[in-house]
């Protein structure tokens, strides 16, 4: 396999996020919540990639995986200050972006077959409201023990 890496995705999803966190760290330190949340994707999960066999979007996947590691590193470094971090997948959400990728019936059929390798019951994307509600619950309930983890909108590793 010849991996084609999109440097723009590495810059946007990894390098830029490190700069953003460092730029806002003093505000987080002085804030009430003391939480840093990164929106990730199952594409950045090794087991998801291994099971589904999705071999494309290498730059995107590598950037998300890299940022998941960065969030774990920040969790370790910032724990003494009471700051918690989390990489959070919103799930497969019915957004315009998702429709652009999986709106074609053949592509949707393919994606469902791939995603069902992880969860045989998945039948399509969830609503934006469900995803946001679930994510906010996970962020609200973030504990020191879960800081640095990569979880889904439900707070676990059940991607769908």
LINZISUL-V173291 format. One record per residue. N is the residue number from 1. RES is the residue in one small letter. PSI is psi in radians with two decimals (none if undefined). Layout:
BEGIN
((N RES PSI) (N RES PSI))
END
This chain:
BEGIN
((1 x 2.38) (2 x 1.91) (3 x 2.20) (4 x 2.07) (5 x 2.23) (6 x 1.84) (7 x -0.53) (8 x -0.65) (9 x -0.67) (10 x -0.77) (11 x -0.80) (12 x -0.75) (13 x -0.21) (14 x -1.22) (15 x -0.87) (16 x -0.65) (17 x -0.61) (18 x -0.76) (19 x -0.71) (20 x -0.82) (21 x -0.83) (22 x -0.62) (23 x -0.61) (24 x 0.04) (25 x -0.68) (26 x -0.62) (27 x -0.70) (28 x -0.77) (29 x -0.64) (30 x -0.02) (31 x 3.03) (32 x -0.80) (33 x -0.69) (34 x 0.90) (35 x 2.48) (36 x 2.10) (37 x 2.30) (38 x 2.23) (39 x 2.03) (40 x -2.81) (41 x 2.59) (42 x -0.35) (43 x -0.37) (44 x 0.20) (45 x 2.19) (46 x -0.77) (47 x -0.69) (48 x -0.81) (49 x -0.75) (50 x -0.79) (51 x -0.77) (52 x -0.50) (53 x 0.24) (54 x 2.00) (55 x -0.13) (56 x -2.97) (57 x 0.85) (58 x -0.81) (59 x -0.78) (60 x -0.87) (61 x -0.79) (62 x -0.67) (63 x -0.68) (64 x -0.75) (65 x -0.76) (66 x -0.73) (67 x -0.55) (68 x -0.71) (69 x -0.76) (70 x -0.72) (71 x -0.65) (72 x -0.68) (73 x -0.79) (74 x -0.67) (75 x -0.79) (76 x -0.78) (77 x -0.67) (78 x -0.10) (79 x -0.76) (80 x -0.35) (81 x 0.02) (82 x 0.24) (83 x 2.29) (84 x 2.57) (85 x 2.81) (86 x 2.39) (87 x 2.25) (88 x 2.16) (89 x 2.26) (90 x -0.13) (91 x -3.09) (92 x 1.82) (93 x 2.47) (94 x 1.31) (95 x 2.98) (96 x -0.66) (97 x -0.74) (98 x -0.70) (99 x -0.63) (100 x -0.58) (101 x -0.77) (102 x 0.28) (103 x -0.55) (104 x 2.27) (105 x -0.64) (106 x -0.72) (107 x -0.73) (108 x -0.76) (109 x -0.75) (110 x -0.82) (111 x -0.72) (112 x -0.72) (113 x -0.65) (114 x -0.83) (115 x -0.53) (116 x -0.19) (117 x -0.46) (118 x -0.81) (119 x 1.79) (120 x -0.24) (121 x -0.10) (122 x 2.33) (123 x 0.02) (124 x -3.12) (125 x 2.74) (126 x 2.90) (127 x 2.74) (128 x -0.77) (129 x -0.79) (130 x -0.79) (131 x -0.86) (132 x -0.77) (133 x -0.82) (134 x -0.75) (135 x -0.77) (136 x -0.64) (137 x -0.77) (138 x -0.79) (139 x -0.76) (140 x -0.67) (141 x 0.17) (142 x 2.20) (143 x 2.92) (144 x -0.64) (145 x -0.48) (146 x -0.10) (147 x 2.34) (148 x -0.10) (149 x 2.89) (150 x 1.98) (151 x 3.00) (152 x 3.11) (153 x -0.22) (154 x 0.03) (155 x 0.30) (156 x -2.81) (157 x 0.40) (158 x 1.68) (159 x -0.38) (160 x none))
END
